[in-house]
Amino acid sequence: MRAPRLDRWAVLAAVLVAAFAWLVGPRAAELGTETTGDAELAARVRALVDDPTGYRGLAVATVEGGQVRTAGLGDDGRGGAVGAETPFEIGSIGKTLTGMLLADLVRDGTVRADQRLADLLPTVDFEDPDTADATLAELASHRSGLPRIRFTGPVQAAGVVLNTLGGNDPYGSADTEWLLSTVGGASAGGGEQEVSYSNYGVSVLGHALAQRAGVPYPELVERRILAPLGMAATGFTPPEGAPQGFTAGGRPVDPWSATGYAPAGGAWSTATDVAKLVSATMAGTAPGADAATPRFDAGEDERIGYGWFTDQSGGREITWHNGGTGGFRAYAGFDRAAGLGVVVLGNTDRSVDDLGRRLLGTEPGGGGFDFQVALRLVATAFMTFGGGLGLLGAARQAGIDRLRLVSNGVWAVAMPALAAPVGLWQTVPPVLWAVGVGLCGYAVVRTIPRWRSAPLNNRGRYPWLTWLGTALNAVIAAALVVWALVL
C-alpha cells in the first residue's frame, strides 16, 4: 500500500477508534443536581464547592448555637438522592471513637493512659520490647512507632496494592484474629515518640481495650460511646441500602470490611450521627470527650489528643479528623470557642477537607506538592499513550520480527484498557484517553507494511526466547486487563 494512502487510512482509523472510545470511555464523577434537607445550607455548600468534578453525593451537617442543620446534595450511586440519614463509610473518623473509648475507660479506672500494651495482651509473645512497652496514650496519638499498615510479607503487600488499584477491598483478609496474631511480631521501630500516623497502632489499641473489657470492639464502642450519644445509625457492617462508593474518576469500588482495622476506620455512619458526635464532643458532654484535648506536638502548628487533631488557623483553634476509604471521604471538625461544628461526607474518593474548612469559615489547608497524585498523573499519561507510541516505535526498529510486533501490539491494546478504570480522570480530561486509543488505532494501521515484510522470528540461535517473551506478554497483559475490568 502506498504511503500517502496508508496515512489516510491510518488517520481515518484513528478518528473512528477515538470517536468510539469517547462514547464508551471513562467519565469523572460529577456532583448531582438532587437536593434534600435544608435548602439554604445546600445552596451554601454548592457555592463553596470550587469544582463539582470528582464528587457525586455529599451529606452535610452544621452545628451552631446548639442547632443542627443538615442537607444532602447529589445521588447515592444507586438511584436515590443523598440525605442526612444516608450511611457513608467514615474511614479514619473512627479513630476518634477509639480515642474517646480510651479516655472513657481511663476516666472510670478500667485502664491507665500510661499502661503498657503488654499489660492488656498478656498472652502475646512480643518479639520487640518497644512494642510491648508502647503505652495506650502513645497508641492513641500515633507515637508508638508502629507502622502505618502492617505487612506480613511481600505477597500480602502486593495484594493490598493491586486490590487498591483495582477498586477491591484491600484489607478484607485482615480480620481481628489476624491482627491479634501479628501484633507479637510487629516492630515499633525503636519506640519513636514523634507522631507518625499508624492505622495499625490504633487498631491494636482498639482490640487491646476490647480484650481488657472481654467483649468485641464493635460491641464495646456501641456500649460506651455510640449508645449514650444516640448514634443508632453508626455501626461496623455495611447497612442495607448503603450508597455505592466511587473513585473521583467515576469507577465504582468495593466497601472495606476488615474487622482487624475496624478501630482505625471501619465504621459506617450518617451526617446526623456524626453531628451528634461533634456536638457532644465540642460541648464536653460526650463519653471520652477529653480525647479531643490536645496533648502532644504533631508539627506545623498541629497538636493531637487521643485521635483528634487540633490546628491553629487564622487565630482560631480547629479540632478535627478526616477519613477516607476506597470510595468515600469524610470530615468532622469544630471550633469550640465559636460553638461551630461541621460534618461533610462524600461517596467518592475526592477529599472533602477543604469544603469542611470553608464551612467552618477558615482557609483550606495548603495545596503543596502531592507526590502520590503526581505519580498517578504520570502513570495515567503513560498507560494512555505508551502502548500506541511503543507499537509505532517497534515498527521502525531494524530487524524487528512479527512475534515482537505482536508483543508490542498486545500492550498497545492492554495499556489503554488499564488506564480506563484506574486513571486520574477527575484531573486528566477523559478526552485524552480517547486520543490515546485513537493513537493505538493509528499505530496498528501504520504497522501493516512492516508486518508484511518482517520475518516471523529472527532471534537466531535462541528462537524460543522470542516465543516465550511473546507468550508471557500476552498472559500478563490479559491478566492485568481482567483484573482491572472484572475483579
N, C-alpha and C positions, 0 to 999 in steps of 0.2 A: 504494500500500500504506500503510495507516495506521501512524503512528509506533510505537505500542506493539507491534504485530505485527511491524513491521520490526525493532525492537530485539530481540525474542525470536529471530527468525531470525538476526540478526547474532551474538547471543551463542551460539546453537547452532552456527553455522558456526565461530566462534572456538574453541569447545570441541572440535569434531570435528577441525578442522585442527591444533590444538595437540596433541591426543592422537596423531594420525598422525605429526606432526613429532617427538614424543618417542620414538616407536618407531624412526624411521629417522634421527634426528638425530645430532649429534656425541657422542662419548664420549671422555673423557680417558683417557690411558694409565693402567694400574694395574699395580703390581709383581705378577708372577705368584707362584703358590704353589710352583712347582718349586724343588728344592734339589739341588745337586751338590757334590761335594768335601767339604771339612772341615765337618762338621755344626755343630761348636761355633762356628767362625768365621761360618758362615752365620746362626746364631741371633743372634750378637752384632751382625751387620750389620742384621738385621731390627729388632732392638731399638733401634738407633741411627737408623734411618730415621724421621724425625719425621712424615712423611706419605707413604704409598705412592703417592698420586695423582701422575701425571706421569712415573713410572718404568715400565719394562716388564721389562727384564732387566738384571742387574748382575753383573759379574765382578770379584772382589776378590782381592787378594793382600796378605799382610803379610810383612815381612822382619824377623826379630828373632833376635838371637844367632846369626846365620848360617843360620837355618832359614827356609824359605819355606813358608807355608801359603796355600792357595787355596780359593775357594768360588765357586759360581755360584748366582744366585737369579733366578727368573722365566724368561721364554721369549725366544727369539731372533726372534720375529715370523714365523717360517717353520715353526712346528710343533715345534721342538726346544727342549730345556732349555739354558740358558746354562751354560757351564763355563769352566774356566781356559784351555782351548785354543780358545775361541770368538773369532774375529777381530772386532775393532772398528776403526772409524776413530778414531785418537787425536788428530787435529787438531793443535793447536799444541804438544803434547808433542814433535812432530817438530822444533821449533825447538831443543830441547836436543841432538838429533842433529847439527844443523848447527853449533851452538856447539862441540860436542865435536870435530866434524870440523876446525873451525878450530884448536882447541887442539892437536889431534894433529899437524896439518900444521905448526904453529908449532914444536912440540917437535922435529920432525925436520929443521927448517930449510927446508922447502918454501916457506913464506911467512913474513912477519913480521906481527905484530898491528897494527903502525903503518903497514903498507904501504897505499898508495892504491889505490882501486878501479880507477882508470885504468891502473895498472901490470898488473893482471890481465886487463883488457879493452882491450888496446892498439889494436884495430881500431875501437872505438866512438868516434864523434864526439860528445863531451859538450857540450851547449849550456850547461849550468850548471857553472861551475868548482867549486862546492861539492860537487856530485855526484861529479865526477871525483876530488876531494880527500878524499872520505869514506874513512876507514880501515876496515880489516876489523874491528877491535875495535869501532868505532862502529856498524857494521852489525850485529854480533852482539849488541850491547847496546842496540839501539833508540835510538842517539844520533846517527844520521846526518842526521836532518831529512827523510828521505824519507817520503812519505805512507803511511798505514796500508794503503790499497788504491789501486792505480794505475788511474785512469780516463782514457782517451784521448779522451773526448768524451761529450756528453750521451746519445747513443744507447746506448753501452756501459753508462753508469751506470744508465740506466733499465732496461736488460736485466738487470743484476745485481739491482736492487731487485725487479723483477717475478718473476724466477726464484726469488729467495729466498722471497718471499711465497708463491709457487705451489708450493714444495716441489721445484723442479727444481734442477739443478746450476747455480749462478750463475757459476762460473768455468770452465766446460767449454772455452771457446774460448781461454783464457789458457794456451796451451802454452809450451814452452821457447823456441821461435822467437819467439813474441810478446813474451815477457819481454825477451829479448836485443835485440829490435828497438825496444823502448820505453825502455830504460834511458838511452839517449843524450838523450832529450828530457825526462827526469824532473827535477823541481826538488827540491833539498834544503832549500828554504825558509830559506836563509841559513846552512845548516850548523849548526843548533842542536846544542848539546852536552847538553841535557837529555834525559832518557828520554821518548820519545814512541813508543808501540808501533807497529811497522811490519811488517806481513806482507810487504809489497813489498820492504822493505830486507833482511830475512832471506832472501827468495827470491833477490834479486840476489846476496847473499853466497854462497849455496849454489851457484848456477850459475857465479859467477866462480871459485870454488875448483875446480869441475869443469872449467872451461875451462883453468885452470892445469895440472890433472892430466891433461888430454887424454882424459877418459872422462866419460860422462853422470853426472849427480848420483846417481841411484839406485845405479849400479854403484860409485861412489866410496864412498858411505856403507856399502854392503854389505861392501866390502873392508876399510875402515878401522875401522868401528865394529861392525856387526852380526855379521859372521862371527867376529871374535875373542871376542865375548860369547856366541856360540852362539844368537843370536836368529834362528833359521831360519824362524820363523813371521812375521817382520816384512818388509814389502815395500810397494811403492807402486802396486799394482794390486789391485782387489777380488778376494780369493781365492774359490775355489769354495765355495759353501755359506755365504757371508758372511751375517750376520743382516740383517734389514730394519731400517732406521733410521726413527724416528718423531718427530714433534713431541710435546711433552708433552700436547698436546691430542688426540693419538691419530691424527694423519694420517700415512700413510707418505710418506717423502720419498726423493729420489734421492741416491746417494752423490756425493761430489765427486771429480772426475777430473782437474783441471787440473795438467798437468806443470810449468807455469811456477811455480805456487805450491807445488810439492812440498816444497822445503826449509823452508817455513814451516808446513806442515800437511797433507801428502798421504799420510801413512803409515797402513798398517793393521797392527795388532799384537794380541797376546793379553795377558791378565793375567800369564801365566807369563813371556812375553818381556819385558814392561815391568818385571817384578820383577827379572829379571836385570840390566837397565839400572840400576835403582835400587840394587840390592845392590852392584854393582861400582863405581858412582859414589860411593856412600856410603863404600865401603872404600878408594877412591882407586886401584883397580886397573883401571878401565875405560880404554880408549884415550881420551885427551882429557878425563879426569876433572877436570883443572884448570879446565875450563869452569865448574864449579859454584862455584869460588871467588868470593865476592862482591867486586866491584871498584869499582862506581860507585853513587852515591846514586840511588835511584829514588823517593824521597819516602815520608813516613809510615812511618818505621822499616823501610823496604824497600830492599834493595840488589840489584844484578843483576851476574851474571858474563857469560859468553857463553851466552845463552839461559836459564840457570837463574836464578830469583829466590830471594832469601833474606829471610825475615821474622823479626822478634822477636815471640814470642808467649808471654806468661806467663813470661818469663825464659828461654825456650828458643829456639834458632835452627832454623827450619824452612826447608829448601831444597826448592823445588817448581816445578812448572809444571802448568798445566791445558790442556785442549784442547776445542774444540767445532767441529762441522760441522753441517750441516742436521739430521741425525737422530741424532747421537752426542755424548756428553760423556765427558771423561776427566780424571783427576787422578793425579799421581805426586808423592810428597813423602817427605822423610826428615829425621830428627833424628839427625845424625851422632854427637853426644855420647851420646845414649841408645842408639844402634845400632838404631834403629827406622825402618822404611820401609813405605809403603803404596802400593797401586795400586787405583784404582776406575775401572771402565769401564762405561758405560751406553749403551743403544741408543735413547734419546730425547734431546731437546734440553734436558731439565731438568738443571741443574747438579748435579754430584756433589762439588763442592769441600767443602761443609760436612761431608758424610759422610766424606770423606777426612781432614779435620782432626779429626773426632771419633775416627776410628780411630787417629790419632796421639796422641790424648789432649789435644788443645788445643781452645780455643774456636773456633767458626766465625767467619769474617770478619764485619765489621759489615754489617748489613742496611739500609744507608741508602737514601735515595730513588733509585729507578731510573727515569730519565726514559723510557727505551725501553719498559719494562713499563707505565708509566703511560699512555704514548701508545697502546700496543696495547690496554689496557683500555678507553680512550675509544673507539678505533676499533671494538672488538668491540661495545660498547654502541650506538654509532651505527649500525653495519650491521645490528644485530639489530632495533632499534626504529625507526630513522629512516625506513625505507620506509613502514611502516604509518602512522606519525604524519604523514608527508608527504602521503600519499593522503587521510587524514582532513582535514588542513588545506586541501588543494586543493579538496575537495568543499564547503568552507564559504566559499570565496572568491567574492565578487561578480564576475560577468562571466566565470566560468570556462567554457571550451568543452570539447567532447569530446576534441579532439586533445590538449589539455594534461592532461586526466584520464587519457588513455592513457599519456602520458609518465610521470606520477606512478605509474600502475599498474604500468608496466614496472619501475620502480625498487623498488616495494613488493615485487615478486617477486624481483628480482635481488639486492637488498641482503642479505636473509637467506641466499640461496643462496651469496653470497660469504662471509658470516660463518661458515657451517658449516665450511669447510675451513681458514680462516685465523684464526679466533677463538682467544682465550686461554682455552680450555675447561678447562685444569687449574686455573685460578683462578676463572673465572666459572662458576657452576653451569650445566651444559648445559640444565637445565630452562628457563632463561631464554630460550634460543634457541627452544624450543617455544612459549613465551609470545609471543615476538616474531612467530613465524609465525602464531600464532593471532590476534594483533593485525591482521596483514595480511588474514586471512580476514574479520575483523570489519569492517575498513575497506572491503573490496570490496563487502560487502552494504550497508553504510551509504551507499555512493556511488551505488547503483542509482537512487534517486529523482532525484538531481542529473543523472545521465546522461540520464534520460528528458527532462528539461526543458532541458538545455543545448544550445546550437547546435553545429554541427559545428566551425565555425571563426569566431571573431569578431575576428580580427586587423585587420579593416578594409581599409585601403589596401594592406597587405602580407601577404595571407593565406599566401603561400608561406613566410614565416618560420616560422609555426607548423608547417606541413608538414615543413619542413627540420629544425626542432628535434625534432619527434616521431621522425622517421626516424633522426636522429643518436643520440637517446637509446636507441632500440631497438637499433641496431647496437652502440653502446658497451657497453650492459648485457649483450647477448648474448655479445659478445666476452669480456668480463670473466668471465662465468659459465663459458664454455667453457674459458678459460684456467685458472681456479681448479679446475674439476672434472675436466677431461680431460687437459690437458697435463702 
